[in-house]
Amino acid sequence: RCGVLESSAHVRMFWEVLREFGQAERRLFLRFAWGRERLPLESDYTEQSEMKMFPSDRGDGDSVLPEAETCFFIIKLPKYRTKELMHRNLLAAITACREINY
């Protein structure tokens, strides 16, 4: 599997949307992506604590939601056409995921 380029438009949109999220939404994102609501302490930081991003396995349609592999802190991100679609679909994905919390 190959990751995505940090300079890709949809990756830049992702970070813009994440920066605009409030604290509660950021915690939901961490739970969705990593199965935890907080990042590790700096002293506990490992390579596995680093988020990795890959293209979506299910395509890039605007109705495809982002996916996560919490064991590896992997996000599978579709290429949305607009920032509004990125915001809507990311919010839908993180609010639908409430089962995992280590």
Rosetta constraint file for C-alpha pairs under 8 A:
AtomPair CA 1 CA 54 HARMONIC 7.71 0.50
AtomPair CA 2 CA 54 HARMONIC 6.54 0.50
AtomPair CA 2 CA 55 HARMONIC 7.90 0.50
AtomPair CA 3 CA 52 HARMONIC 7.36 0.50
AtomPair CA 3 CA 53 HARMONIC 5.72 0.50
AtomPair CA 3 CA 54 HARMONIC 4.40 0.50
AtomPair CA 3 CA 55 HARMONIC 6.78 0.50
AtomPair CA 4 CA 8 HARMONIC 7.33 0.50
AtomPair CA 4 CA 11 HARMONIC 7.74 0.50
AtomPair CA 4 CA 53 HARMONIC 6.16 0.50
AtomPair CA 4 CA 54 HARMONIC 5.39 0.50
AtomPair CA 4 CA 55 HARMONIC 6.35 0.50
AtomPair CA 5 CA 11 HARMONIC 7.47 0.50
AtomPair CA 6 CA 11 HARMONIC 6.02 0.50
AtomPair CA 6 CA 12 HARMONIC 7.09 0.50
AtomPair CA 7 CA 11 HARMONIC 6.84 0.50
AtomPair CA 7 CA 12 HARMONIC 6.61 0.50
AtomPair CA 8 CA 12 HARMONIC 6.34 0.50
AtomPair CA 9 CA 13 HARMONIC 6.19 0.50
AtomPair CA 10 CA 14 HARMONIC 6.11 0.50
AtomPair CA 10 CA 78 HARMONIC 7.88 0.50
AtomPair CA 10 CA 79 HARMONIC 5.42 0.50
AtomPair CA 10 CA 80 HARMONIC 6.37 0.50
AtomPair CA 10 CA 81 HARMONIC 7.87 0.50
AtomPair CA 11 CA 15 HARMONIC 6.47 0.50
AtomPair CA 12 CA 16 HARMONIC 6.29 0.50
AtomPair CA 13 CA 17 HARMONIC 6.15 0.50
AtomPair CA 13 CA 82 HARMONIC 7.99 0.50
AtomPair CA 13 CA 83 HARMONIC 5.71 0.50
AtomPair CA 13 CA 86 HARMONIC 7.14 0.50
AtomPair CA 14 CA 18 HARMONIC 6.17 0.50
AtomPair CA 14 CA 83 HARMONIC 7.78 0.50
AtomPair CA 14 CA 86 HARMONIC 6.70 0.50
AtomPair CA 14 CA 87 HARMONIC 7.90 0.50
AtomPair CA 15 CA 19 HARMONIC 6.06 0.50
AtomPair CA 16 CA 20 HARMONIC 6.36 0.50
AtomPair CA 17 CA 21 HARMONIC 6.44 0.50
AtomPair CA 17 CA 83 HARMONIC 7.28 0.50
AtomPair CA 17 CA 86 HARMONIC 7.33 0.50
AtomPair CA 17 CA 87 HARMONIC 5.87 0.50
AtomPair CA 18 CA 26 HARMONIC 7.08 0.50
AtomPair CA 21 CA 25 HARMONIC 5.60 0.50
AtomPair CA 21 CA 26 HARMONIC 6.10 0.50
AtomPair CA 22 CA 26 HARMONIC 6.23 0.50
AtomPair CA 23 CA 27 HARMONIC 6.25 0.50
AtomPair CA 24 CA 28 HARMONIC 6.33 0.50
AtomPair CA 25 CA 29 HARMONIC 6.13 0.50
AtomPair CA 25 CA 91 HARMONIC 7.86 0.50
AtomPair CA 25 CA 94 HARMONIC 7.88 0.50
AtomPair CA 26 CA 30 HARMONIC 6.26 0.50
AtomPair CA 27 CA 31 HARMONIC 6.22 0.50
AtomPair CA 27 CA 36 HARMONIC 7.95 0.50
AtomPair CA 27 CA 37 HARMONIC 4.80 0.50
AtomPair CA 27 CA 38 HARMONIC 6.66 0.50
AtomPair CA 28 CA 32 HARMONIC 6.09 0.50
AtomPair CA 28 CA 37 HARMONIC 6.75 0.50
AtomPair CA 28 CA 94 HARMONIC 5.67 0.50
AtomPair CA 28 CA 95 HARMONIC 6.77 0.50
AtomPair CA 29 CA 33 HARMONIC 5.98 0.50
AtomPair CA 29 CA 37 HARMONIC 7.95 0.50
AtomPair CA 29 CA 94 HARMONIC 5.45 0.50
AtomPair CA 30 CA 34 HARMONIC 5.39 0.50
AtomPair CA 30 CA 35 HARMONIC 6.58 0.50
AtomPair CA 30 CA 36 HARMONIC 5.80 0.50
AtomPair CA 30 CA 37 HARMONIC 5.29 0.50
AtomPair CA 30 CA 38 HARMONIC 6.74 0.50
AtomPair CA 30 CA 39 HARMONIC 7.78 0.50
AtomPair CA 31 CA 35 HARMONIC 4.22 0.50
AtomPair CA 31 CA 36 HARMONIC 4.51 0.50
AtomPair CA 31 CA 37 HARMONIC 5.04 0.50
AtomPair CA 31 CA 94 HARMONIC 7.79 0.50
AtomPair CA 31 CA 97 HARMONIC 7.80 0.50
AtomPair CA 31 CA 98 HARMONIC 7.72 0.50
AtomPair CA 31 CA 100 HARMONIC 6.67 0.50
AtomPair CA 31 CA 101 HARMONIC 6.30 0.50
AtomPair CA 32 CA 36 HARMONIC 7.89 0.50
AtomPair CA 32 CA 68 HARMONIC 6.71 0.50
AtomPair CA 32 CA 70 HARMONIC 7.19 0.50
AtomPair CA 32 CA 93 HARMONIC 7.67 0.50
AtomPair CA 32 CA 94 HARMONIC 5.44 0.50
AtomPair CA 32 CA 97 HARMONIC 5.88 0.50
AtomPair CA 32 CA 98 HARMONIC 7.66 0.50
AtomPair CA 32 CA 100 HARMONIC 7.59 0.50
AtomPair CA 33 CA 67 HARMONIC 7.98 0.50
AtomPair CA 33 CA 68 HARMONIC 5.14 0.50
AtomPair CA 33 CA 69 HARMONIC 6.63 0.50
AtomPair CA 33 CA 70 HARMONIC 5.31 0.50
AtomPair CA 33 CA 73 HARMONIC 5.70 0.50
AtomPair CA 33 CA 74 HARMONIC 6.57 0.50
AtomPair CA 33 CA 75 HARMONIC 6.30 0.50
AtomPair CA 34 CA 68 HARMONIC 7.72 0.50
AtomPair CA 34 CA 69 HARMONIC 7.31 0.50
AtomPair CA 34 CA 70 HARMONIC 4.18 0.50
AtomPair CA 34 CA 71 HARMONIC 6.68 0.50
AtomPair CA 34 CA 72 HARMONIC 7.33 0.50
AtomPair CA 34 CA 73 HARMONIC 4.82 0.50
AtomPair CA 34 CA 74 HARMONIC 7.64 0.50
AtomPair CA 35 CA 70 HARMONIC 5.45 0.50
AtomPair CA 35 CA 71 HARMONIC 7.67 0.50
AtomPair CA 35 CA 100 HARMONIC 5.22 0.50
AtomPair CA 35 CA 101 HARMONIC 4.92 0.50
AtomPair CA 35 CA 102 HARMONIC 6.09 0.50
AtomPair CA 36 CA 100 HARMONIC 7.53 0.50
AtomPair CA 36 CA 101 HARMONIC 5.11 0.50
AtomPair CA 36 CA 102 HARMONIC 5.68 0.50
AtomPair CA 37 CA 101 HARMONIC 7.15 0.50
AtomPair CA 39 CA 49 HARMONIC 7.68 0.50
AtomPair CA 40 CA 44 HARMONIC 5.83 0.50
AtomPair CA 40 CA 45 HARMONIC 5.89 0.50
AtomPair CA 40 CA 49 HARMONIC 7.22 0.50
AtomPair CA 41 CA 45 HARMONIC 6.32 0.50
AtomPair CA 45 CA 49 HARMONIC 5.91 0.50
AtomPair CA 46 CA 50 HARMONIC 7.34 0.50
AtomPair CA 48 CA 72 HARMONIC 6.46 0.50
AtomPair CA 48 CA 73 HARMONIC 7.13 0.50
AtomPair CA 49 CA 73 HARMONIC 7.11 0.50
AtomPair CA 50 CA 73 HARMONIC 6.96 0.50
AtomPair CA 51 CA 72 HARMONIC 7.95 0.50
AtomPair CA 51 CA 73 HARMONIC 5.10 0.50
AtomPair CA 51 CA 74 HARMONIC 5.92 0.50
AtomPair CA 51 CA 75 HARMONIC 7.47 0.50
AtomPair CA 52 CA 72 HARMONIC 7.99 0.50
AtomPair CA 52 CA 73 HARMONIC 6.28 0.50
AtomPair CA 52 CA 74 HARMONIC 4.76 0.50
AtomPair CA 52 CA 75 HARMONIC 6.28 0.50
AtomPair CA 53 CA 74 HARMONIC 5.63 0.50
AtomPair CA 53 CA 75 HARMONIC 4.79 0.50
AtomPair CA 53 CA 76 HARMONIC 5.89 0.50
AtomPair CA 53 CA 77 HARMONIC 6.94 0.50
AtomPair CA 54 CA 74 HARMONIC 7.24 0.50
AtomPair CA 54 CA 75 HARMONIC 6.17 0.50
AtomPair CA 54 CA 76 HARMONIC 4.76 0.50
AtomPair CA 54 CA 77 HARMONIC 6.25 0.50
AtomPair CA 55 CA 59 HARMONIC 7.98 0.50
AtomPair CA 55 CA 76 HARMONIC 5.20 0.50
AtomPair CA 55 CA 77 HARMONIC 5.23 0.50
AtomPair CA 55 CA 78 HARMONIC 6.00 0.50
AtomPair CA 55 CA 79 HARMONIC 7.80 0.50
AtomPair CA 56 CA 60 HARMONIC 6.77 0.50
AtomPair CA 56 CA 66 HARMONIC 7.06 0.50
AtomPair CA 56 CA 67 HARMONIC 7.34 0.50
AtomPair CA 56 CA 76 HARMONIC 4.56 0.50
AtomPair CA 56 CA 77 HARMONIC 5.02 0.50
AtomPair CA 56 CA 78 HARMONIC 4.95 0.50
AtomPair CA 57 CA 76 HARMONIC 7.20 0.50
AtomPair CA 58 CA 64 HARMONIC 7.15 0.50
AtomPair CA 58 CA 78 HARMONIC 8.00 0.50
AtomPair CA 59 CA 64 HARMONIC 7.24 0.50
AtomPair CA 59 CA 78 HARMONIC 6.43 0.50
AtomPair CA 60 CA 64 HARMONIC 6.62 0.50
AtomPair CA 60 CA 78 HARMONIC 4.51 0.50
AtomPair CA 60 CA 79 HARMONIC 5.05 0.50
AtomPair CA 60 CA 80 HARMONIC 6.63 0.50
AtomPair CA 61 CA 78 HARMONIC 7.09 0.50
AtomPair CA 61 CA 79 HARMONIC 7.46 0.50
AtomPair CA 61 CA 80 HARMONIC 7.02 0.50
AtomPair CA 62 CA 78 HARMONIC 7.82 0.50
AtomPair CA 62 CA 79 HARMONIC 7.78 0.50
AtomPair CA 62 CA 80 HARMONIC 5.52 0.50
AtomPair CA 62 CA 81 HARMONIC 7.08 0.50
AtomPair CA 62 CA 85 HARMONIC 6.77 0.50
AtomPair CA 63 CA 89 HARMONIC 7.44 0.50
AtomPair CA 64 CA 78 HARMONIC 6.86 0.50
AtomPair CA 64 CA 89 HARMONIC 7.64 0.50
AtomPair CA 65 CA 77 HARMONIC 7.84 0.50
AtomPair CA 65 CA 78 HARMONIC 7.29 0.50
AtomPair CA 65 CA 89 HARMONIC 5.51 0.50
AtomPair CA 65 CA 90 HARMONIC 6.80 0.50
AtomPair CA 65 CA 92 HARMONIC 7.59 0.50
AtomPair CA 65 CA 93 HARMONIC 6.12 0.50
AtomPair CA 66 CA 75 HARMONIC 7.00 0.50
AtomPair CA 66 CA 76 HARMONIC 5.65 0.50
AtomPair CA 66 CA 77 HARMONIC 4.97 0.50
AtomPair CA 66 CA 78 HARMONIC 6.29 0.50
AtomPair CA 66 CA 89 HARMONIC 7.14 0.50
AtomPair CA 66 CA 90 HARMONIC 6.34 0.50
AtomPair CA 66 CA 93 HARMONIC 6.43 0.50
AtomPair CA 67 CA 75 HARMONIC 5.87 0.50
AtomPair CA 67 CA 76 HARMONIC 5.02 0.50
AtomPair CA 67 CA 77 HARMONIC 6.83 0.50
AtomPair CA 67 CA 93 HARMONIC 7.56 0.50
AtomPair CA 68 CA 73 HARMONIC 7.21 0.50
AtomPair CA 68 CA 74 HARMONIC 5.50 0.50
AtomPair CA 68 CA 75 HARMONIC 4.57 0.50
AtomPair CA 68 CA 76 HARMONIC 5.98 0.50
AtomPair CA 69 CA 73 HARMONIC 5.94 0.50
AtomPair CA 69 CA 74 HARMONIC 5.03 0.50
AtomPair CA 69 CA 75 HARMONIC 6.62 0.50
AtomPair CA 70 CA 74 HARMONIC 6.50 0.50
AtomPair CA 80 CA 85 HARMONIC 6.22 0.50
AtomPair CA 80 CA 86 HARMONIC 5.90 0.50
AtomPair CA 81 CA 85 HARMONIC 7.01 0.50
AtomPair CA 82 CA 86 HARMONIC 6.44 0.50
AtomPair CA 83 CA 87 HARMONIC 6.11 0.50
AtomPair CA 84 CA 88 HARMONIC 6.10 0.50
AtomPair CA 85 CA 89 HARMONIC 5.95 0.50
AtomPair CA 86 CA 90 HARMONIC 5.85 0.50
AtomPair CA 87 CA 91 HARMONIC 5.97 0.50
AtomPair CA 88 CA 92 HARMONIC 6.15 0.50
AtomPair CA 89 CA 93 HARMONIC 6.14 0.50
AtomPair CA 90 CA 94 HARMONIC 6.21 0.50
AtomPair CA 91 CA 95 HARMONIC 6.03 0.50
AtomPair CA 92 CA 96 HARMONIC 6.09 0.50
AtomPair CA 93 CA 97 HARMONIC 6.53 0.50
AtomPair CA 94 CA 98 HARMONIC 7.97 0.50
